[in-house]
């Protein structure tokens, strides 16, 4: 009976996707609509979050498969990516550093403590890896999860309009930008655009996640030494 929450989640997402496509409004992101709908249901019917979490555990097991599936568009564009690997490597390294430092500076700007700074530094990394990184440098898991979710939502909703305002229309640039800044949600948005953007976003999602696991700890130590 409790696994009906998995069915509820899938139905909510299906309806949100249909509504988002019908209205064609970028702010009505399917993920945001699904989240809002499920939150409303949990509050109205007073469903404990622990029960909901347990009931959606079957869906969690498919998360790894979903990440692996991102390799498909990456494979399709691999020859082109291989020809440009030097430029791509530099962009991804720079983007990783900027993403980490932006989270750190945002926390410092509002007077955040060490644990808050540590929690927000991996905000642009996909959730499972972000929690590992935050844990290694002493960040709060709950706050880190919120940071990742907010970064993903903002990027998936506002990323493409902002890039259009900046007159950036190159699919590779769009893909890497959203992959660097907004992890899996940005990549999901790219899949709605075209295969090329999706492949470059998948590449950015994977490589930036790996780079962040190595770069975030020393940057955090420098931040503690210089600013705290």
DACORTA-V105356 format. One record per backbone hydrogen bond with DSSP energy under -1.0 kcal/mol. NH is the residue of the N-H (numbers start at 1). CO is the residue of the C=O. E is the energy in kcal/mol with one decimal. If there is no record, write none. Layout:
NH|CO|E / NH|CO|E
//
This chain:
4|1|-1.7 / 5|2|-1.7 / 6|3|-1.1 / 7|3|-1.0 / 8|4|-2.7 / 9|5|-2.2 / 10|6|-2.2 / 11|7|-2.6 / 12|8|-2.5 / 13|9|-2.3 / 14|10|-2.5 / 15|11|-2.6 / 16|12|-2.0 / 17|13|-2.5 / 18|14|-2.1 / 19|15|-2.5 / 20|16|-2.7 / 21|17|-2.3 / 22|18|-2.1 / 23|19|-2.5 / 24|20|-2.0 / 28|25|-1.5 / 29|27|-1.7 / 33|29|-2.8 / 34|30|-2.6 / 35|31|-2.6 / 36|32|-2.4 / 37|33|-2.5 / 38|34|-2.7 / 39|35|-2.4 / 40|36|-2.1 / 41|37|-2.0 / 42|38|-2.6 / 43|39|-2.3 / 44|40|-2.9 / 45|41|-2.3 / 47|42|-2.0 / 52|48|-1.9 / 53|49|-3.1 / 54|50|-2.3 / 55|51|-2.4 / 56|52|-1.4 / 57|54|-1.2 / 60|56|-1.4 / 61|57|-1.3 / 62|59|-1.1 / 63|60|-1.3 / 66|62|-2.0 / 67|63|-2.0 / 68|64|-2.2 / 69|65|-2.0 / 70|67|-1.1 / 71|68|-2.0 / 72|69|-1.6 / 75|71|-2.5 / 76|72|-1.7 / 77|73|-1.2 / 81|77|-2.2 / 82|78|-2.8 / 83|79|-1.4 / 85|82|-1.0 / 88|84|-2.4 / 89|85|-2.5 / 90|86|-2.1 / 91|87|-2.3 / 92|88|-2.6 / 93|89|-2.2 / 94|90|-2.6 / 95|91|-2.8 / 96|92|-2.2 / 97|93|-2.1 / 98|94|-2.5 / 99|95|-2.4 / 100|96|-2.4 / 101|97|-2.7 / 102|98|-2.4 / 103|99|-1.6 / 104|100|-1.9 / 105|101|-3.0 / 106|102|-2.1 / 107|103|-1.9 / 108|104|-2.4 / 109|105|-2.6 / 110|106|-1.2 / 111|108|-1.8 / 112|107|-3.1 / 117|113|-2.6 / 118|114|-2.6 / 119|115|-1.6 / 120|116|-1.9 / 121|117|-1.3 / 123|120|-1.5 / 125|122|-1.8 / 130|126|-2.3 / 131|127|-2.3 / 132|128|-1.3 / 133|129|-2.5 / 134|130|-2.8 / 135|131|-2.1 / 136|132|-1.9 / 137|133|-1.5 / 139|134|-3.9 / 144|140|-2.4 / 145|141|-2.4 / 146|142|-1.9 / 147|143|-2.5 / 148|144|-2.4 / 149|145|-2.2 / 150|146|-2.8 / 151|147|-2.5 / 152|148|-2.3 / 153|149|-2.5 / 154|150|-2.8 / 155|151|-2.2 / 156|152|-2.4 / 157|153|-2.2 / 158|154|-2.9 / 159|155|-1.6 / 162|158|-2.3 / 163|159|-2.4 / 164|160|-2.3 / 165|161|-2.2 / 166|162|-1.7 / 167|164|-1.6 / 168|163|-3.1 / 174|170|-2.4 / 175|171|-2.4 / 176|172|-2.5 / 177|173|-2.3 / 178|174|-2.3 / 179|175|-2.3 / 180|176|-2.6 / 181|177|-2.2 / 182|178|-2.5 / 186|182|-2.3 / 187|183|-2.0 / 188|184|-2.5 / 189|185|-1.9 / 190|186|-1.9 / 191|187|-1.8 / 193|190|-1.2 / 194|190|-1.9 / 198|194|-1.8 / 199|195|-2.3 / 200|196|-2.0 / 201|197|-2.2 / 202|198|-2.3 / 203|199|-2.0 / 204|200|-2.2 / 205|201|-2.6 / 206|202|-2.1 / 207|203|-2.7 / 208|204|-2.3 / 209|205|-1.1 / 210|206|-2.0 / 211|207|-2.9 / 212|208|-2.4 / 213|209|-1.3 / 215|211|-2.7 / 216|212|-2.5 / 219|215|-1.9 / 220|216|-2.6 / 221|217|-2.2 / 222|218|-2.1 / 223|219|-2.3 / 224|220|-2.5 / 225|221|-2.0 / 226|222|-2.5 / 227|223|-2.7
//
